[in-house]
């Protein structure tokens, strides 16, 4: 690293030289840190990773709505939990709002992939809004199960995380019959009207082992408890957790591409850490801290179900700036699931 002063000869030469020296002193620690992590590395790509069928469907719904109806198209909440996706759609004319009172009467509004409660649907109808529903079909399945169990007189224990949009939508399907349980302690505090009529459902983006632990506590306390007809945790969540576990077993460090509010991405970090490998959640390559890479020869790399594939490529490019990178993929399963589009956006 070199500092160049163009002050020329004369009094300015000394002050310019001193300024250059100060700059070099400031740059030296960063250069030393950068040099310390320069080395050849292996990158292990987890497969599958990145977009799932529900996310691809939701994004395509907004894109087609913009194409067919023109901007602005309003979207209640983030269409999927990823800052890159949301920013890209905003640039195309999508307007993201927290609640429907921010949407003009009669406008087009898209419900996010996480689903909404019946109260939100009723509000949209009363306002005369043109609704396009991008709820993931797997979330819609959980909603239908909640309604069915409630009709049959069951207390529904919903295993999930408080405040998550998917959980709020599911709770709204049968609020008088549904109770959120996050931990075994919540299970112990349950007091259903009829202990013989308890059923459970799950947020689709939970960590498999976390959900299994809570479900086990429920079954121990309520042996006759009813379960959903099929697994509530979505195939993509399960597959990505299995893939990151396989990668974590071989890696010194795991990087997970995804946003902080993405439940399934956060679960990937936790899955890696439970395997004994440190992991970090990053929106993109600029979030990587050099200190993480000190002594790291093998980097595991995956992406949450709402993170664009391009982010993974950008991270690999950034790592290659620190030395030669050899990329290998560890595929635990392949996915072929596709979901159809709602009639409002079919061509």
C-alpha positions as CSV (number, residue, x, y, z in Angstrom):
1,X,0.0,0.0,0.0
2,X,1.4,3.4,-1.0
3,X,0.3,6.9,-0.2
4,X,0.9,9.5,-2.9
5,X,1.0,13.3,-2.1
6,X,0.7,15.7,-5.0
7,X,1.6,18.8,-2.9
8,X,4.8,19.2,-4.8
9,X,8.0,20.9,-3.4
10,X,7.6,23.5,-0.8
11,X,5.8,23.8,2.6
12,X,2.9,21.6,1.4
13,X,5.3,18.7,0.9
14,X,5.7,18.1,4.6
15,X,2.0,18.4,5.5
16,X,1.1,16.2,2.5
17,X,3.7,13.6,3.6
18,X,2.4,13.6,7.2
19,X,-1.2,13.2,5.9
20,X,0.0,10.2,3.8
21,X,1.7,8.6,6.8
22,X,-1.5,8.9,8.8
23,X,-3.4,7.3,6.1
24,X,-1.0,4.4,5.9
25,X,-1.2,3.9,9.6
26,X,-5.0,3.7,9.4
27,X,-4.9,1.3,6.5
28,X,-2.2,-1.0,8.0
29,X,-4.5,-2.9,10.5
30,X,-7.1,-3.6,7.8
31,X,-4.4,-4.7,5.4
32,X,-2.9,-7.0,8.1
33,X,-6.3,-8.5,8.8
34,X,-6.9,-9.0,5.1
35,X,-3.5,-10.6,4.6
36,X,-4.1,-12.9,7.5
37,X,-7.1,-14.6,5.9
38,X,-5.8,-14.9,2.4
39,X,-5.4,-18.5,1.6
40,X,-6.8,-21.3,-0.6
41,X,-10.2,-22.5,0.5
42,X,-12.8,-25.1,-0.2
43,X,-16.4,-24.0,-0.4
44,X,-19.0,-26.7,0.2
45,X,-22.4,-25.8,-1.3
46,X,-25.4,-27.3,0.4
47,X,-28.0,-28.7,-1.9
48,X,-30.8,-28.0,-2.0
49,X,-30.6,-24.3,-1.1
50,X,-32.2,-20.9,-2.0
51,X,-35.7,-20.5,-3.4
52,X,-38.4,-23.1,-2.7
53,X,-41.6,-23.5,-4.9
54,X,-43.7,-21.4,-2.6
55,X,-41.3,-18.5,-2.7
56,X,-40.9,-18.7,-6.5
57,X,-44.7,-18.7,-6.9
58,X,-45.1,-15.7,-4.6
59,X,-42.5,-13.6,-6.4
60,X,-43.9,-14.6,-9.8
61,X,-47.4,-13.5,-8.6
62,X,-46.2,-10.0,-7.8
63,X,-44.2,-9.8,-11.1
64,X,-47.2,-10.8,-13.2
65,X,-49.5,-8.5,-11.3
66,X,-47.2,-5.6,-12.1
67,X,-47.1,-6.7,-15.7
68,X,-50.8,-7.2,-16.1
69,X,-52.2,-4.4,-14.0
70,X,-49.3,-1.9,-13.9
71,X,-47.8,-0.2,-11.0
72,X,-48.4,0.3,-8.2
73,X,-49.3,-3.1,-6.9
74,X,-49.6,-3.1,-3.1
75,X,-48.3,-6.1,-1.1
76,X,-49.3,-6.6,2.5
77,X,-46.1,-7.3,4.5
78,X,-43.0,-8.5,2.7
79,X,-43.9,-10.9,0.0
80,X,-41.2,-13.2,1.3
81,X,-38.7,-12.4,4.1
82,X,-35.7,-11.3,2.1
83,X,-34.4,-7.7,1.7
84,X,-33.0,-8.3,-1.8
85,X,-36.3,-9.6,-3.2
86,X,-38.3,-6.8,-1.6
87,X,-35.9,-4.1,-2.9
88,X,-36.0,-5.6,-6.4
89,X,-39.8,-5.7,-6.5
90,X,-40.0,-2.1,-5.1
91,X,-37.9,-0.9,-8.0
92,X,-40.4,-2.5,-10.4
93,X,-43.4,-0.7,-8.8
94,X,-44.5,-2.9,-5.9
95,X,-45.5,-1.0,-2.7
96,X,-45.1,-2.9,0.6
97,X,-47.4,-2.0,3.4
98,X,-47.8,-3.2,7.0
99,X,-51.6,-3.1,7.0
100,X,-54.5,-2.7,4.6
101,X,-55.4,0.8,5.8
102,X,-52.3,2.0,3.8
103,X,-53.8,0.7,0.6
104,X,-56.1,3.0,-1.4
105,X,-59.7,1.8,-1.9
106,X,-60.1,-0.4,-5.0
107,X,-56.4,-0.9,-5.5
108,X,-54.7,-4.3,-6.1
109,X,-53.2,-5.9,-3.1
110,X,-51.2,-9.1,-2.8
111,X,-51.2,-11.2,0.3
112,X,-47.8,-12.5,1.2
113,X,-46.6,-16.1,1.1
114,X,-47.0,-16.3,4.9
115,X,-50.8,-16.1,4.7
116,X,-53.3,-13.9,6.5
117,X,-56.2,-14.4,8.9
118,X,-59.8,-14.3,7.9
119,X,-60.2,-10.9,9.5
120,X,-57.7,-9.5,7.0
121,X,-59.5,-11.1,4.1
122,X,-62.8,-9.6,5.4
123,X,-61.3,-6.2,5.7
124,X,-60.0,-6.3,2.1
125,X,-63.5,-7.3,0.9
126,X,-65.1,-4.5,2.8
127,X,-62.7,-2.0,1.3
128,X,-63.3,-3.3,-2.2
129,X,-59.7,-4.2,-2.7
130,X,-58.7,-6.4,-5.6
131,X,-57.0,-9.3,-3.8
132,X,-54.4,-11.7,-5.3
133,X,-53.5,-14.4,-2.8
134,X,-49.8,-15.5,-2.8
135,X,-50.2,-17.6,0.4
136,X,-48.0,-20.7,0.1
137,X,-50.2,-23.8,-0.5
138,X,-48.4,-25.5,2.4
139,X,-49.4,-22.7,4.7
140,X,-53.0,-22.8,3.4
141,X,-53.0,-26.5,4.3
142,X,-52.2,-25.7,7.9
143,X,-55.0,-23.1,7.9
144,X,-57.4,-25.7,6.7
145,X,-56.3,-28.1,9.4
146,X,-56.8,-25.4,12.0
147,X,-60.4,-24.8,10.9
148,X,-61.1,-28.6,10.7
149,X,-59.8,-29.3,14.2
150,X,-61.7,-26.3,15.6
151,X,-65.0,-27.4,14.0
152,X,-64.5,-30.9,15.6
153,X,-64.1,-29.3,19.0
154,X,-60.4,-29.7,19.5
155,X,-58.1,-27.3,21.4
156,X,-55.3,-26.7,18.8
157,X,-51.8,-26.3,20.1
158,X,-49.9,-24.4,17.4
159,X,-46.2,-25.0,17.6
160,X,-44.4,-21.8,16.4
161,X,-42.8,-18.5,17.1
162,X,-44.8,-15.6,18.5
163,X,-45.0,-12.6,16.1
164,X,-44.2,-14.5,12.9
165,X,-46.7,-13.5,10.2
166,X,-47.5,-17.2,9.4
167,X,-48.3,-17.8,13.0
168,X,-50.5,-14.8,13.3
169,X,-52.5,-15.9,10.2
170,X,-52.9,-19.4,11.5
171,X,-54.0,-18.2,14.9
172,X,-56.6,-16.1,13.3
173,X,-58.3,-19.0,11.6
174,X,-59.8,-20.2,14.9
175,X,-58.6,-17.8,17.6
176,X,-61.1,-19.2,20.2
177,X,-59.7,-22.7,19.8
178,X,-56.0,-22.2,19.1
179,X,-53.1,-21.7,21.6
180,X,-49.5,-20.9,20.6
181,X,-46.9,-23.1,22.2
182,X,-43.2,-22.3,21.7
183,X,-41.6,-24.5,24.4
184,X,-42.1,-27.5,26.6
185,X,-42.9,-25.0,29.4
186,X,-45.8,-23.6,27.4
187,X,-47.0,-27.2,27.0
188,X,-47.0,-27.6,30.8
189,X,-49.1,-24.5,31.2
190,X,-51.8,-25.6,28.8
191,X,-55.3,-26.1,30.3
192,X,-57.6,-27.3,27.6
193,X,-61.3,-27.6,28.3
194,X,-61.2,-31.3,27.4
195,X,-57.7,-32.9,27.7
196,X,-58.9,-35.8,25.5
197,X,-59.5,-33.4,22.6
198,X,-56.2,-31.8,21.9
199,X,-54.6,-31.5,18.4
200,X,-51.4,-29.9,17.3
201,X,-50.2,-28.0,14.2
202,X,-46.8,-26.5,13.3
203,X,-45.4,-23.4,11.7
204,X,-44.0,-24.6,8.4
205,X,-40.5,-23.1,8.8
206,X,-39.5,-24.5,12.2
207,X,-36.4,-26.5,12.9
208,X,-37.3,-30.1,12.7
209,X,-35.7,-31.2,16.0
210,X,-37.1,-28.2,17.8
211,X,-40.6,-28.9,16.7
212,X,-40.2,-32.6,17.5
213,X,-39.2,-31.8,21.0
214,X,-42.3,-29.7,21.7
215,X,-44.6,-32.2,19.9
216,X,-43.1,-34.9,22.1
217,X,-43.9,-32.9,25.2
218,X,-47.5,-32.5,24.0
219,X,-47.9,-36.2,23.3
220,X,-46.5,-37.1,26.7
221,X,-49.0,-34.8,28.4
222,X,-51.9,-35.6,26.1
223,X,-51.5,-39.2,24.9
224,X,-54.6,-39.2,22.7
225,X,-53.5,-36.0,21.0
226,X,-54.4,-35.7,17.3
227,X,-51.7,-34.8,14.7
228,X,-52.0,-33.2,11.3
229,X,-52.7,-35.4,8.4
230,X,-49.2,-34.9,7.1
231,X,-46.1,-33.1,8.2
232,X,-46.7,-29.3,8.6
233,X,-43.0,-28.4,8.4
234,X,-42.6,-27.8,4.7
235,X,-40.4,-30.1,2.5
236,X,-38.1,-27.2,1.6
237,X,-37.4,-26.4,5.3
238,X,-36.7,-30.0,6.1
239,X,-34.5,-30.5,3.0
240,X,-32.4,-27.4,3.6
241,X,-31.8,-28.3,7.3
242,X,-30.7,-31.8,6.3
243,X,-28.4,-30.3,3.6
244,X,-26.8,-27.7,5.9
245,X,-26.2,-30.4,8.6
246,X,-24.3,-32.5,6.0
247,X,-22.1,-29.5,5.0
248,X,-21.6,-28.4,8.6
249,X,-20.0,-31.8,9.5
250,X,-17.2,-31.1,7.0
251,X,-16.8,-27.3,7.3
252,X,-14.9,-25.0,9.7
253,X,-17.5,-22.3,9.2
254,X,-21.0,-22.1,7.6
255,X,-22.4,-19.0,5.9
256,X,-26.2,-18.8,5.5
257,X,-27.5,-16.4,2.9
258,X,-30.8,-14.9,4.2
259,X,-32.4,-12.0,6.0
260,X,-32.7,-11.7,9.7
261,X,-36.5,-11.9,9.7
262,X,-36.4,-15.2,7.7
263,X,-37.4,-17.9,10.0
264,X,-36.2,-20.8,7.9
265,X,-32.8,-19.0,7.4
266,X,-32.3,-18.5,11.1
267,X,-33.1,-22.2,11.6
268,X,-30.3,-23.1,9.2
269,X,-27.8,-21.1,11.4
270,X,-29.1,-22.9,14.5
271,X,-28.9,-26.3,12.7
272,X,-25.2,-25.7,11.9
273,X,-24.4,-24.6,15.4
274,X,-26.1,-27.6,16.9
275,X,-23.7,-29.7,14.7
276,X,-20.8,-27.9,16.4
277,X,-19.9,-25.6,13.5
278,X,-20.1,-21.8,13.9
279,X,-22.5,-20.2,11.4
280,X,-23.4,-16.6,10.4
281,X,-26.5,-15.2,8.7
282,X,-25.7,-12.7,6.0
283,X,-27.8,-10.8,3.5
284,X,-24.9,-10.7,1.1
285,X,-21.2,-10.8,0.6
286,X,-20.7,-7.3,2.2
287,X,-21.8,-8.7,5.5
288,X,-18.9,-11.1,5.8
289,X,-16.4,-10.1,8.5
290,X,-12.8,-11.0,7.8
291,X,-12.3,-12.1,11.4
292,X,-14.7,-15.0,10.8
293,X,-12.4,-16.5,8.2
294,X,-9.3,-16.6,10.3
295,X,-8.0,-20.2,10.2
296,X,-10.9,-21.3,8.1
297,X,-10.0,-23.7,5.2
298,X,-13.5,-25.1,4.5
299,X,-16.5,-22.8,4.2
300,X,-20.0,-24.3,4.1
301,X,-22.4,-22.2,2.1
302,X,-26.2,-22.4,1.9
303,X,-29.2,-20.1,1.4
304,X,-32.6,-19.9,3.0
305,X,-35.7,-20.7,1.0
306,X,-36.4,-17.0,0.5
307,X,-32.8,-16.0,-0.6
308,X,-32.1,-15.5,-4.3
309,X,-29.6,-17.9,-5.9
310,X,-27.5,-14.9,-7.2
311,X,-26.5,-14.1,-3.6
312,X,-24.7,-17.4,-3.3
313,X,-22.7,-16.7,-6.5
314,X,-21.8,-13.2,-5.1
315,X,-20.5,-14.8,-1.9
316,X,-18.3,-17.2,-3.7
317,X,-16.9,-14.4,-5.8
318,X,-16.1,-12.4,-2.7
319,X,-14.3,-15.4,-1.1
320,X,-12.3,-15.9,-4.2
321,X,-10.9,-12.5,-3.7
322,X,-9.1,-13.9,-0.7
323,X,-7.4,-16.7,-2.5
324,X,-8.2,-19.7,-4.8
325,X,-11.6,-21.2,-4.1
326,X,-12.6,-24.8,-5.0
327,X,-16.3,-25.3,-5.0
328,X,-18.0,-28.6,-4.3
329,X,-21.7,-29.3,-3.9
330,X,-23.1,-31.7,-1.3
331,X,-26.6,-32.7,-2.5
332,X,-28.7,-34.6,0.0
333,X,-31.9,-34.6,-2.1
334,X,-33.4,-33.0,-5.2
335,X,-36.6,-31.1,-5.4
336,X,-39.2,-31.0,-8.2
337,X,-42.2,-29.4,-6.4
338,X,-44.1,-26.8,-8.4
339,X,-47.2,-24.8,-7.4
340,X,-49.7,-23.3,-9.8
341,X,-50.6,-19.6,-10.0
342,X,-53.9,-18.1,-9.0
343,X,-56.3,-17.4,-11.8
344,X,-55.9,-13.6,-11.4
345,X,-52.4,-13.7,-12.9
346,X,-52.6,-16.6,-15.3
347,X,-52.0,-15.5,-18.9
